[in-house]
Amino acid sequence: MINLLTKFKNEFKSLLQIGLPIFGSQVSYIFMGTTDTLVAGRASSTDLAGLAIGSAITHPIWLLIAGITFAITPIVAQLYGAKEFNKIGYKLGEVVWISIFLGSLFLIIYPNLYLLVNLLQLDPEVAKISGEYLKALSVGMFAITIFTCLRCYSEGMAITLPIFYISLAGMLINIPLDIIFVYGYFGVPKMGGVGCGYATSIVSVFMTLALICYIAKSKNYTITKPFQKLPFPSKGTLIEIFKLGFPIGLGIFIELAMFSGAALIISPLGKEIVAGHAIAMNIASVFFVISLSIGLAAATRVGNLIGAKRMLDARFASISSIVLCTMIAFLNTVIILTFKDQLSALFSTEEAVVMVASNLLIFAAIFQIPDGAQIGAIGALRGYKDTFAPMIITLLVYWFMAVPFGYFLTFYGFSEPLGASGMWIAMIAGLSVFAVLISMRVQWISNKFSEVMN
C-alpha cells in the first residue's frame, strides 16, 4: 500500500512538473480575454457586445481548423520517449508547413466573417464592430496557429516553462495595447472594441516570433535540430496529422457547441436566467483550467513513456492523470460550494442575476467532478494517439443524450419544467456518462498496448 502511494506521489510530481507551466500559460490566455472584456466594456456596452459576438464566433472556428495542430504533442512525445531526436526536427519542419497552410485559411476566412455576422440580425452598430473585430483578428489567428504548432512541439518534449514565460509576456503587453487601440492614445485613432482585435494580432505575432527565436537559440532544443530542414510534408505525415488532429479539433468543437446549445435552449427563460447561466459557466470554466492543464500534461507524459516502450508505466501514468484531475475537481467543488455567493457577486450587481448564478453554481460545482475525470482520460488517450473513438463518444453522449435530455428537463420535466437547472442536470448526466466511457476506453487501450509488448 505504501509503495503504491509512493508511486502515485512520484507520478503526480511528474504530471505537475509538466502541467503547472501549462496552467500558467492557460491563465495568461484567459487574462488576455478578460482584459479585452474589461477595456471594451468601459468603452461602451455596444463595443462590449460587438467583442462578445466576435469572440463567440472566433473560438469554435479556430479550434475546428487549427485544432489539427494539437496532434503534434503526442507525435513528438512518442518520438522523444523513443529518443528519435533527428526525426523530431524533421517532423517539425513538415508540420510547420501544415500550420502555415492552416493559418493562411484564417487570412481568407476571418475578413469575410462579417457575412455570417450580418445573418444574426444584430444591432447594426454591434454587427459592424463584430465584423471589423474579426477582420482585425485575421493576422493574429494566422500567427497563433504557427505558435500553437511550435508550442505543441515544445510540450511534446516536456519543455513547458518557456511557453509560460512567453504567454505571460504576451498577456502583459496586451494590456497597454488594448488601452491604446480601444481609447486612442499616442496618435492612434480611437477604435473601440475593434482595437482589441488589432491588439490581439500584434500580441500573437510577438509571441510567435519570440517562440521561434527561443527554439532556434536555446540549447533545450538543440538535440532535435529544429529549423535545420523545412521539408514539405510527406503524404504519410499529412495523413498522420489529420488522422490524429482532426478528431481532436472536431471533438472540442462538438463540446463547445453543446455549451452554446445549452445557452440557446435556456435563452427564452429571460435575461436574468441567461446572465446567471453565463456567470456559472464562466466560473466553472476558470476552475476547470487546473484539471485541463494536467490533462494536457498527461498527453506528453504518456506519449513519452510509450515512445520509451514503458507500457506499464504509461498505463499507471494514465490512471494517475485521471485520479489527480478528479482530486483537483473535488477540491474545486468544495471551493465553489463554499464561496458560490461571493463568486456570483463578483460578476454582477443585480440581485436577481446573482441569485440565479449562485443557485446554478451548485450544479457547476458538481459538474467539476466528471469534467475533471474526463479531461484526465482524454489527455492520456492523446498520449496513446487515440483520438477518433473519443470524438465519436463525445458526439453521441453530448448531442444525442445531454442536449435533448436538457431540452426535455428545461421545458417539460418528469413532473414539471426545471428551467435552467434541468439543462445543468442533463449536462452533468451526460458528462458523467462520458467520463465513465472514456475511462473504460483508457483501460482498454492501455491493456492493448501492454499485451502487444508482451
C-alpha positions in Angstrom: 0.0 0.0 0.0 2.8 2.4 1.0 4.7 1.5 -2.2 1.6 2.3 -4.3 1.1 5.7 -2.6 4.7 6.5 -3.2 4.3 5.5 -6.8 1.3 7.8 -7.2 3.1 10.6 -5.4 6.0 10.3 -7.9 3.7 10.2 -10.9 1.7 13.2 -9.6 5.0 15.1 -9.3 5.9 14.3 -12.9 2.5 15.4 -14.2 2.6 18.6 -12.1 6.1 19.4 -13.3 4.8 19.4 -16.9 1.4 20.7 -16.1 1.9 23.7 -13.8 3.7 25.8 -16.5 0.8 24.8 -18.9 -1.6 26.1 -16.2 0.3 29.4 -16.1 0.0 29.7 -19.9 -3.7 28.9 -19.8 -4.3 31.5 -17.1 -2.4 34.0 -19.3 -4.7 33.3 -22.2 -7.7 33.7 -20.0 -6.5 37.1 -18.7 -5.9 38.3 -22.2 -9.6 37.7 -22.9 -10.6 39.3 -19.6 -8.5 42.4 -20.4 -10.3 42.7 -23.7 -13.7 42.4 -22.0 -12.9 45.0 -19.3 -11.3 47.5 -21.7 -14.0 47.2 -24.3 -16.8 47.2 -21.7 -15.5 50.6 -20.3 -15.6 52.0 -23.8 -19.3 51.2 -24.3 -21.8 48.4 -24.0 -22.0 48.4 -27.8 -18.3 47.8 -28.1 -18.5 45.0 -25.5 -21.4 43.4 -27.3 -19.5 43.5 -30.6 -16.5 42.0 -29.0 -18.6 39.3 -27.3 -20.2 38.2 -30.6 -16.9 38.3 -32.4 -15.2 36.1 -29.7 -18.1 33.7 -29.7 -17.5 33.1 -33.4 -13.7 33.2 -33.2 -13.0 30.3 -30.9 -15.1 27.5 -32.4 -13.9 28.2 -35.9 -10.3 28.4 -34.9 -10.4 25.2 -32.8 -12.2 23.3 -35.6 -9.4 24.1 -38.1 -6.3 24.8 -36.1 -7.1 22.1 -33.5 -5.5 19.7 -36.0 -2.1 21.0 -34.8 -2.8 19.5 -31.3 -1.8 16.2 -32.8 1.8 17.4 -32.8 2.1 16.9 -29.0 1.6 13.1 -28.9 3.6 12.6 -32.1 6.6 14.5 -30.7 6.1 13.0 -27.3 6.4 9.4 -28.5 9.4 10.2 -30.7 11.1 11.9 -27.8 10.5 9.0 -25.5 12.0 6.7 -28.2 15.0 9.1 -28.4 14.5 9.5 -32.1 15.6 13.1 -31.9 16.5 13.6 -35.6 13.0 12.5 -36.6 11.6 15.2 -34.3 13.5 18.0 -36.1 12.5 16.7 -39.5 8.9 16.2 -38.4 8.8 19.8 -37.1 9.9 21.1 -40.5 6.9 19.3 -42.1 4.3 20.4 -39.5 5.4 24.0 -39.7 4.3 24.0 -43.3 0.9 22.4 -42.3 0.4 25.1 -39.7 1.3 27.8 -42.2 -1.4 26.4 -44.6 -4.0 26.2 -41.8 -3.1 29.7 -40.6 -3.4 31.0 -44.1 -7.1 29.9 -44.2 -7.8 32.4 -41.4 -6.4 35.2 -43.6 -9.2 34.3 -46.0 -12.0 33.3 -43.6 -11.8 36.0 -40.9 -12.1 39.1 -43.2 -15.3 37.6 -44.6 -17.0 36.5 -41.4 -18.9 39.8 -41.4 -21.2 38.0 -43.8 -22.1 35.5 -41.1 -22.4 38.3 -38.5 -24.9 40.1 -40.8 -27.1 37.0 -40.8 -27.6 37.2 -37.0 -30.0 40.2 -37.1 -27.9 42.2 -34.6 -28.0 45.9 -33.9 -26.2 47.4 -37.0 -23.5 49.1 -34.8 -22.8 45.9 -32.9 -22.7 43.9 -36.2 -20.2 46.4 -37.6 -17.9 46.2 -34.6 -18.0 42.4 -34.7 -17.2 42.2 -38.4 -14.3 44.7 -38.1 -13.0 42.9 -35.0 -12.9 39.6 -36.8 -11.1 41.2 -39.7 -8.5 42.7 -37.4 -8.0 39.3 -35.8 -7.1 37.6 -39.1 -3.3 38.1 -38.9 -3.3 37.1 -35.2 -5.1 33.9 -36.0 -2.6 33.1 -38.7 0.3 33.8 -36.2 -1.3 31.9 -33.3 -1.7 28.8 -35.4 2.0 28.7 -36.0 2.6 29.4 -32.3 0.4 26.5 -31.4 2.4 24.2 -33.7 5.6 25.2 -32.0 4.1 25.1 -28.5 2.9 21.5 -29.1 6.4 20.6 -30.3 7.9 22.0 -27.2 5.3 20.5 -24.9 5.8 17.1 -26.5 9.4 17.2 -25.1 8.0 18.3 -21.7 9.5 21.7 -22.2 6.6 23.8 -20.9 8.2 26.6 -18.9 9.3 28.8 -21.9 5.8 28.7 -23.2 4.5 30.1 -19.9 7.1 32.9 -19.9 6.2 34.0 -23.5 2.4 33.7 -22.8 2.8 35.8 -19.6 4.8 38.4 -21.6 2.0 38.4 -24.2 -0.6 38.9 -21.6 1.2 41.9 -20.1 1.8 43.5 -23.5 -1.9 43.1 -24.3 -2.9 45.4 -21.5 -1.4 48.6 -22.8 -2.1 47.7 -26.4 -5.8 47.3 -25.6 -5.9 50.6 -23.9 -4.1 52.4 -26.7 -6.1 51.0 -29.6 -9.6 51.0 -27.9 -9.4 54.5 -26.4 -6.9 56.1 -28.9 -3.6 57.3 -27.4 -0.3 58.3 -28.8 -1.8 59.4 -32.1 -3.6 56.1 -32.6 -7.2 56.6 -33.7 -9.9 55.5 -31.2 -11.1 52.1 -32.4 -13.4 50.9 -29.6 -13.9 47.1 -29.4 -12.3 46.7 -32.8 -9.0 47.8 -31.2 -8.9 44.6 -29.2 -8.6 42.6 -32.4 -5.6 44.6 -33.5 -4.0 44.3 -30.1 -4.5 40.5 -30.1 -3.0 40.2 -33.6 0.1 42.2 -32.5 0.5 40.1 -29.3 0.1 36.9 -31.3 2.8 37.9 -33.8 5.1 38.8 -30.9 4.5 35.5 -29.1 5.1 33.5 -32.3 8.3 35.4 -33.2 9.6 35.1 -29.6 9.0 31.3 -29.6 10.7 30.9 -33.0 13.8 32.8 -31.7 13.8 30.9 -28.4 13.6 27.5 -30.1 16.3 28.5 -32.6 18.7 29.7 -29.9 18.0 27.6 -26.8 20.1 24.6 -26.0 17.0 22.8 -24.8 16.0 22.0 -28.4 19.5 21.6 -30.0 19.3 17.8 -29.9 16.3 17.8 -32.3 18.0 20.2 -34.7 14.9 22.5 -35.2 14.6 24.5 -38.4 17.7 23.0 -40.0 15.4 21.4 -42.5 11.9 22.5 -43.6 10.8 19.7 -45.9 7.4 19.9 -47.5 5.1 17.4 -45.6 5.1 13.9 -47.0 1.8 12.1 -47.7 2.4 10.0 -44.6 2.8 13.0 -42.3 -0.2 14.7 -43.8 -2.3 11.6 -43.1 -0.9 11.2 -39.6 -1.5 14.8 -38.6 -5.0 15.0 -40.0 -6.0 11.5 -38.8 -5.0 12.4 -35.2 -5.7 16.1 -35.2 -9.0 16.5 -37.0 -10.8 14.3 -34.4 -9.3 16.5 -31.6 -10.4 19.7 -33.2 -13.8 18.4 -34.0 -14.2 16.9 -30.6 -13.5 20.2 -28.9 -15.9 21.9 -31.4 -18.6 19.4 -30.5 -18.1 20.1 -26.8 -18.2 23.9 -27.3 -21.3 23.5 -29.5 -23.0 21.7 -26.6 -22.4 24.6 -24.2 -23.5 27.1 -26.9 -26.6 24.9 -27.5 -27.3 24.9 -23.8 -27.3 28.7 -23.7 -29.6 28.9 -26.7 -32.0 26.4 -25.1 -32.4 28.4 -22.0 -32.4 31.8 -23.8 -36.3 32.1 -23.8 -36.3 31.9 -20.0 -35.4 35.5 -19.6 -32.3 37.7 -19.4 -31.7 37.2 -15.7 -31.6 33.4 -16.2 -29.3 33.7 -19.2 -27.0 36.0 -17.4 -26.9 33.8 -14.3 -26.2 30.8 -16.5 -23.3 32.6 -18.3 -21.8 33.6 -14.9 -22.0 30.0 -13.6 -20.5 28.7 -16.9 -17.6 31.2 -16.7 -16.8 30.3 -13.1 -16.8 26.6 -13.9 -14.5 27.2 -16.9 -12.0 29.1 -14.8 -11.8 26.4 -12.2 -11.6 23.7 -14.9 -8.3 25.1 -16.2 -6.4 23.4 -13.5 -7.6 20.0 -14.4 -7.2 20.9 -18.1 -3.5 21.6 -17.6 -2.9 18.2 -16.0 -4.8 16.5 -18.9 -2.6 18.3 -21.4 0.4 17.3 -19.4 -0.8 13.7 -19.5 -0.6 13.6 -23.3 3.1 14.4 -23.0 3.8 12.1 -20.1 2.0 9.1 -21.5 3.4 9.7 -25.0 7.0 9.9 -23.7 6.5 6.6 -21.8 5.0 4.8 -24.8 7.9 6.0 -27.0 10.3 4.6 -24.4 8.3 1.2 -24.6 7.4 1.5 -20.9 3.8 0.4 -21.4 3.1 -0.5 -17.8 4.4 2.9 -16.7 2.3 4.6 -19.4 -0.8 2.7 -18.0 0.0 3.9 -14.5 0.5 7.5 -15.7 -2.9 7.3 -17.4 -4.6 6.2 -14.2 -2.6 8.8 -12.2 -3.8 11.5 -14.6 -7.5 10.6 -14.1 -7.0 10.3 -10.3 -5.1 13.6 -10.0 -7.6 15.5 -12.2 -10.5 14.1 -10.2 -8.9 15.0 -6.9 -8.4 18.6 -8.1 -12.0 18.6 -9.3 -13.2 17.6 -5.8 -11.2 20.5 -4.3 -12.8 22.8 -6.9 -16.2 21.5 -6.0 -15.7 22.3 -2.3 -14.4 25.8 -3.1 -17.3 26.7 -5.4 -19.9 25.4 -3.0 -18.3 27.3 -0.1 -18.0 30.6 -2.0 -20.8 30.4 -4.5 -22.5 33.6 -3.3 -19.3 35.6 -3.2 -18.2 34.4 -6.7 -21.5 35.2 -8.2 -21.4 38.8 -6.8 -18.1 39.4 -8.5 -19.8 39.2 -11.9 -23.0 41.2 -11.3 -24.5 43.8 -9.1 -28.1 42.8 -10.0 -29.6 40.8 -7.1 -31.8 38.6 -9.4 -28.8 37.6 -11.6 -26.6 36.9 -8.6 -29.3 34.7 -7.1 -29.7 32.7 -10.3 -25.9 32.3 -10.7 -25.5 31.3 -7.1 -28.1 28.5 -7.4 -26.7 27.3 -10.7 -23.2 27.2 -9.1 -24.4 24.2 -7.1 -24.7 22.3 -10.3 -21.5 23.8 -11.7 -19.6 22.6 -8.6 -20.9 19.0 -9.1 -20.1 19.4 -12.8 -16.4 19.8 -11.9 -16.1 16.1 -10.9 -16.9 14.3 -14.1 -15.3 17.1 -16.1 -12.1 16.6 -14.2 -12.1 12.8 -14.7 -12.8 13.0 -18.4 -10.0 15.5 -19.2 -7.5 13.3 -17.4 -8.6 10.4 -19.5 -8.7 12.4 -22.7 -5.2 13.6 -22.2 -4.0 10.1 -21.6 -5.7 8.8 -24.7 -4.0 11.5 -26.8 -0.7 10.2 -25.5 -1.7 6.9 -27.0 -2.6 8.7 -30.2 -6.2 7.5 -29.7 -8.4 10.4 -30.8 -11.1 9.1 -33.2 -13.0 7.0 -30.7 -13.2 9.8 -28.1 -14.6 12.1 -30.7 -17.3 9.7 -31.6 -18.2 9.2 -27.9 -18.3 13.0 -27.5 -20.7 13.3 -30.3 -23.0 10.5 -29.2 -23.1 11.5 -25.5 -23.3 15.2 -25.8 -25.6 15.7 -28.8 -27.7 12.5 -28.7 -28.1 12.4 -24.9 -27.2 15.6 -23.0 -28.7 18.3 -25.3 -32.1 16.5 -26.0 -32.4 15.5 -22.3 -31.6 19.0 -21.2 -34.2 20.4 -23.5 -36.8 18.0 -22.1 -36.0 18.8 -18.5 -35.8 22.5 -19.1 -39.3 22.9 -20.7 -41.2 19.7 -19.6 -39.5 17.7 -16.9 -41.0 14.4 -15.5 -43.5 16.3 -13.3 -42.8 20.0 -14.0 -40.3 22.1 -16.0 -37.0 22.5 -14.2 -35.8 25.6 -16.1 -32.1 26.2 -16.3 -31.4 23.7 -13.6 -32.7 21.0 -16.0 -30.1 21.9 -18.5 -27.3 21.7 -15.9 -28.6 18.3 -14.6 -28.5 17.0 -18.2 -25.0 18.3 -18.8 -23.9 16.7 -15.5 -25.5 13.4 -16.5 -24.0 13.5 -20.0 -20.6 14.4 -18.7 -20.7 11.6 -16.1 -21.6 9.0 -18.8 -18.8 10.4 -21.0 -16.3 10.2 -18.1 -17.1 6.6 -17.4 -17.0 5.6 -21.1 -13.8 7.4 -21.8 -12.1 6.0 -18.6 -13.1 2.5 -19.8 -11.5 3.4 -23.2 -8.3 4.2 -21.3 -8.3 0.9 -19.6 -8.9 -1.0 -22.9 -6.3 0.9 -24.9 -3.6 0.7 -22.2 -4.2 -3.1 -21.8 -4.0 -3.5 -25.6 -0.6 -1.7 -25.7 0.7 -3.7 -22.8 -0.4 -7.0 -24.4 1.4 -6.1 -27.7 4.6 -5.5 -25.8 4.3 -8.8 -24.0 
